[in-house]
Amino acid sequence: MKYLLMMVVSATLVLNSAVADAVSDKKRVQNITNKEITRRGNKLRQPGPAGPAGEVGPMGVKGSKGSPGIELFAHVLANGTVVPEDSYGITQANVTTPGNSRYCFTGLPYVNVAIVTADVFNSTPGSTTKFSRRNNPECDIFVQIYNAAGQLTTGGFYMMLY
């Protein structure tokens, strides 16, 4: 029995020694790691070089139809002259001035939206514009200019047709 007790005490000492060595090894590893982190500083946090490019992915789904762009536009002077360098799709052949401060446009395709604004450099200050679409051979679209008092007058304008 004495012999068995000595073996248990001896095994306990060996086991305690192994546990102490393991704890000591763990502390040693932590100590070395902390020293390396301190020595290298932020270099450990820097990303590495980029890898090779991946393959091209599949084609995406077709998007919805966007709003239509400007199809025609014109810069028209007070006397009805179309300024060619400031216009697209509308020429002098499309414009007449039949009187009553009206600018008449013919030979143009049907449009859904028109924006007409007075040319501040070629109109009376405070001028406003009125756009109207007529479906007759005499005048498909006409523009009228009004002065600040609301009376018909002549003046230059810009027109965009969508």
Phi and psi in degrees as a GROMACS rama.xvg file:
@    title "Ramachandran Plot"
@    xaxis  label "Phi"
@    yaxis  label "Psi"
@TYPE xy
-60.2229  -39.27  LYS-2
-65.4593  -40.7554  TYR-3
-66.3226  -40.4877  LEU-4
-64.4997  -38.4244  LEU-5
-65.0669  -37.7705  MET-6
-67.4231  -40.0409  MET-7
-66.6779  -43.9194  VAL-8
-63.3825  -42.0054  VAL-9
-64.5139  -43.3173  SER-10
-65.8467  -37.7226  ALA-11
-64.2477  -41.912  THR-12
-63.0033  -42.5859  LEU-13
-64.3439  -43.4468  VAL-14
-63.9513  -45.9506  LEU-15
-61.4252  -37.5175  ASN-16
-65.2006  -41.5441  SER-17
-65.1543  -42.0461  ALA-18
-64.2883  -43.0034  VAL-19
-62.2464  -40.2893  ALA-20
-64.1125  -40.1729  ASP-21
-64.9153  -44.1438  ALA-22
-62.9587  -41.361  VAL-23
-63.8317  -42.2939  SER-24
-62.8714  -41.126  ASP-25
-63.3767  -43.8259  LYS-26
-64.6515  -37.0517  LYS-27
-65.2905  -43.4453  ARG-28
-63.49  -44.3816  VAL-29
-61.5424  -41.1036  GLN-30
-62.7287  -45.5685  ASN-31
-64.1216  -42.8875  ILE-32
-61.3285  -47.2034  THR-33
-61.9496  -38.6416  ASN-34
-64.253  -41.4474  LYS-35
-65.3595  -41.4691  GLU-36
-62.6544  -43.7935  ILE-37
-63.4615  -41.5009  THR-38
-66.7735  -43.8789  ARG-39
-83.3383  -23.0602  ARG-40
61.8454  -136.491  GLY-41
-73.5067  -6.82477  ASN-42
-60.1226  -29.3537  LYS-43
-71.3031  -22.1449  LEU-44
-93.0176  -7.36932  ARG-45
-74.6541  138.983  GLN-46
-70.9564  152.652  PRO-47
-78.1277  -177.998  GLY-48
-67.5359  155.075  PRO-49
-67.2022  145.251  ALA-50
-81.2013  178.795  GLY-51
-67.6933  153.466  PRO-52
-65.2838  143.802  ALA-53
-82.5873  177.937  GLY-54
-73.8368  156.628  GLU-55
-69.8129  135.068  VAL-56
-77.6288  175.791  GLY-57
-70.5767  159.408  PRO-58
-65.1481  137.417  MET-59
-76.3718  171.087  GLY-60
-73.6747  141.776  VAL-61
-63.6539  134.323  LYS-62
-77.2279  168.392  GLY-63
-74.3559  159.864  SER-64
-68.3339  129.97  LYS-65
-81.1177  -179.697  GLY-66
-71.4277  149.63  SER-67
-67.9108  149.74  PRO-68
-88.1438  176.027  GLY-69
-66.2244  127.155  ILE-70
-94.3653  -37.3537  GLU-71
-141.905  145.511  LEU-72
-151.154  156.411  PHE-73
-152.215  148.376  ALA-74
-111.26  116.217  HIS-75
-114.991  129.16  VAL-76
-80.4411  168.87  LEU-77
-57.4563  -32.5387  ALA-78
-84.8046  3.94763  ASN-79
93.4945  2.95844  GLY-80
-76.6927  130.068  THR-81
-85.5391  127.911  VAL-82
-84.9826  106.104  VAL-83
-60.1303  -38.7675  PRO-84
-71.713  -14.455  GLU-85
-109.442  17.4937  ASP-86
-133.526  155.343  SER-87
-145.456  123.378  TYR-88
81.7686  -7.4463  GLY-89
-124.282  126.172  ILE-90
-119.411  177.381  THR-91
-60.1043  -30.7846  GLN-92
-64.0213  -21.0231  ALA-93
-88.1379  -7.06786  ASN-94
-120.082  134.492  VAL-95
-132.714  161.162  THR-96
-124.333  88.2771  THR-97
-76.0236  4.59572  PRO-98
107.355  -176.172  GLY-99
54.3922  32.3862  ASN-100
53.4576  36.2952  SER-101
-110.785  137.775  ARG-102
-111.502  116.848  TYR-103
-104.249  132.432  CYS-104
-116.336  131.079  PHE-105
-132.616  164.523  THR-106
73.5247  19.7611  GLY-107
-104.125  152.492  LEU-108
-68.8617  161.181  PRO-109
-64.0402  136.986  TYR-110
-125.394  152.162  VAL-111
-89.4512  -37.2229  ASN-112
-134.782  141.981  VAL-113
-134.786  141.057  ALA-114
-122.161  124.204  ILE-115
-126.126  131.236  VAL-116
-137.764  145.363  THR-117
-67.0421  143.4  ALA-118
-84.3859  107.424  ASP-119
-63.6255  -20.5977  VAL-120
-90.3513  -9.35938  PHE-121
-133.655  29.8735  ASN-122
-146.854  165.916  SER-123
-70.0609  137.887  THR-124
-54.6563  137.488  PRO-125
84.7235  8.26826  GLY-126
-68.5737  146.665  SER-127
-126.023  165.289  THR-128
-122.908  154.943  THR-129
-132.303  131.905  LYS-130
-114.556  140.55  PHE-131
-146.062  147.27  SER-132
-111.513  126.409  ARG-133
-119.107  141.356  ARG-134
-104.915  69.3957  ASN-135
-142.727  157.115  ASN-136
-66.3832  -20.9703  PRO-137
-73.362  -37.9376  GLU-138
-159.288  106.172  CYS-139
-71.357  -44.2336  ASP-140
-135.566  138.374  ILE-141
-134.428  154.391  PHE-142
-125.597  137.767  VAL-143
-125.197  147.448  GLN-144
-114.141  134.83  ILE-145
-120.081  140  TYR-146
-80.1823  -178.189  ASN-147
-62.2263  -25.4906  ALA-148
-84.3341  -2.60741  ALA-149
86.5698  13.224  GLY-150
-96.681  146.913  GLN-151
-62.0563  139.922  LEU-152
-151.953  176.403  THR-153
-101.595  154.521  THR-154
179.627  157.691  GLY-155
-78.518  160.31  GLY-156
-157.905  164.84  PHE-157
-113.739  141.403  TYR-158
-134.581  130.916  MET-159
-122.116  130.071  MET-160
-115.69  132.15  LEU-161
